Amino acid sequence: MGFQFLSDEWITAVKSLRDEHPDVGSSIPVTVRMNLVVTEAPAGSDIIAHVDTTNGPLVVEVGHLEDPDLHVTVDFVTARALLVEGNPQAAMTAFMTGKIRVEGDLAKLMAVQGAAPDPAALAFSEKIRELTD
């Protein structure tokens, strides 16, 4: 049984998965602290979250960080394509059409996007896809 992307249940399931595999994705070569606003969510309100790689693996969590490197606003469909499906083409298309708005250090965002994931991180991403509706 899967959970809707970014729902409370999904976030809890991803945290549990992260706890089971704490070192997966720890080879990300860039540290970034990024606040996210995900618009057009199915529940009708924006989702406030952040991405942080300062402790190694890429962690997505609810709430905003103080003093982030950048702030990204993205629609729900694009966020899902990026974070669950790992579709880099979705990022480029969304950026060019204004569905992704970035304030702050764009170079850090591009560096994270360009980082090649290791095989363990790809397997972890597949587990996230499996628990996502």
C-alpha positions as CSV (number, residue, x, y, z in Angstrom):
1,M,0.0,0.0,0.0
2,G,1.4,3.4,-1.0
3,F,0.9,6.8,0.4
4,Q,0.2,10.1,-1.3
5,F,3.4,12.0,-2.0
6,L,4.2,14.5,0.8
7,S,1.3,13.5,2.9
8,D,1.9,13.0,6.7
9,E,1.8,9.2,6.2
10,W,4.3,9.4,3.3
11,I,6.7,11.6,5.3
12,T,6.5,9.1,8.2
13,A,7.1,6.2,5.9
14,V,10.1,7.9,4.2
15,K,11.6,8.7,7.7
16,S,11.3,5.1,8.7
17,L,13.0,4.0,5.5
18,R,15.7,6.6,6.1
19,D,16.2,5.2,9.7
20,E,16.6,1.7,8.2
21,H,19.2,3.0,5.7
22,P,21.0,6.0,7.4
23,D,24.1,6.0,5.2
24,V,22.4,5.7,1.8
25,G,23.1,8.8,-0.4
26,S,25.8,10.0,1.9
27,S,28.1,10.6,-1.1
28,I,26.3,13.7,-2.2
29,P,29.3,16.1,-3.0
30,V,27.4,19.3,-2.3
31,T,26.0,20.6,0.9
32,V,22.8,22.6,0.5
33,R,20.1,23.9,2.7
34,M,17.0,24.5,0.6
35,N,13.5,25.6,1.6
36,L,10.6,24.4,-0.5
37,V,7.1,25.6,-1.1
38,V,5.1,23.0,-3.0
39,T,2.0,24.6,-4.6
40,E,-1.1,23.0,-6.0
41,A,-1.1,20.1,-3.5
42,P,-4.1,17.8,-3.6
43,A,-5.1,18.9,0.0
44,G,-5.5,22.5,-1.4
45,S,-2.8,24.2,0.7
46,D,0.8,24.8,0.0
47,I,3.3,22.3,1.5
48,I,6.2,23.9,3.4
49,A,9.3,21.7,3.5
50,H,13.1,21.7,3.2
51,V,15.9,19.7,1.8
52,D,19.2,19.5,3.7
53,T,22.4,17.6,2.8
54,T,24.7,19.1,5.5
55,N,24.8,15.8,7.4
56,G,25.5,13.6,4.4
57,P,22.4,12.1,2.8
58,L,19.7,14.2,1.2
59,V,16.9,14.6,3.7
60,V,13.5,16.0,2.9
61,E,11.6,17.3,6.0
62,V,8.6,19.4,6.8
63,G,9.0,23.0,7.8
64,H,11.5,25.7,6.8
65,L,15.1,26.1,7.8
66,E,16.6,29.3,9.1
67,D,19.1,30.9,6.8
68,P,18.8,28.5,3.8
69,D,21.1,28.6,0.7
70,L,18.1,28.9,-1.5
71,H,14.3,29.0,-1.6
72,V,12.4,27.0,-4.3
73,T,8.8,27.2,-5.2
74,V,7.5,24.3,-7.3
75,D,4.1,22.8,-8.2
76,F,3.1,19.4,-6.7
77,V,3.3,17.5,-10.0
78,T,6.8,18.7,-10.7
79,A,8.0,18.1,-7.2
80,R,6.8,14.5,-7.4
81,A,8.5,14.1,-10.8
82,L,11.8,15.3,-9.3
83,L,11.8,13.8,-5.8
84,V,10.0,10.5,-6.5
85,E,10.4,9.7,-10.1
86,G,13.9,11.2,-10.4
87,N,13.0,12.8,-13.7
88,P,15.7,15.5,-14.5
89,Q,13.9,16.4,-17.7
90,A,10.9,17.5,-15.6
91,A,13.1,20.0,-13.8
92,M,14.4,21.6,-17.0
93,T,11.0,21.8,-18.5
94,A,9.4,23.2,-15.3
95,F,12.2,25.8,-14.9
96,M,11.9,27.0,-18.5
97,T,8.1,27.3,-18.1
98,G,8.2,29.1,-14.8
99,K,6.8,26.2,-12.7
100,I,10.0,26.3,-10.6
101,R,11.0,29.6,-9.1
102,V,14.4,29.9,-7.3
103,E,15.7,32.6,-5.0
104,G,19.3,32.3,-3.7
105,D,22.3,30.3,-4.7
106,L,21.2,28.7,-8.0
107,A,24.7,27.1,-8.4
108,K,24.1,24.9,-5.4
109,L,20.8,23.7,-6.8
110,M,22.5,22.9,-10.2
111,A,25.3,21.1,-8.4
112,V,22.9,18.8,-6.4
113,Q,20.9,18.1,-9.6
114,G,24.1,17.2,-11.5
115,A,25.5,14.9,-8.8
116,A,25.5,11.3,-10.0
117,P,23.8,9.1,-7.4
118,D,25.5,5.9,-6.3
119,P,23.8,2.5,-6.8
120,A,22.6,2.4,-3.2
121,A,20.9,5.7,-3.5
122,L,19.2,4.5,-6.7
123,A,17.9,1.5,-4.8
124,F,16.7,3.7,-2.0
125,S,14.9,5.9,-4.5
126,E,13.2,2.8,-5.8
127,K,12.0,2.0,-2.3
128,I,10.5,5.5,-2.0
129,R,8.7,5.0,-5.4
130,E,7.3,1.8,-4.1
131,L,5.7,3.4,-1.1
132,T,4.3,6.4,-3.1
133,D,0.9,6.5,-4.7
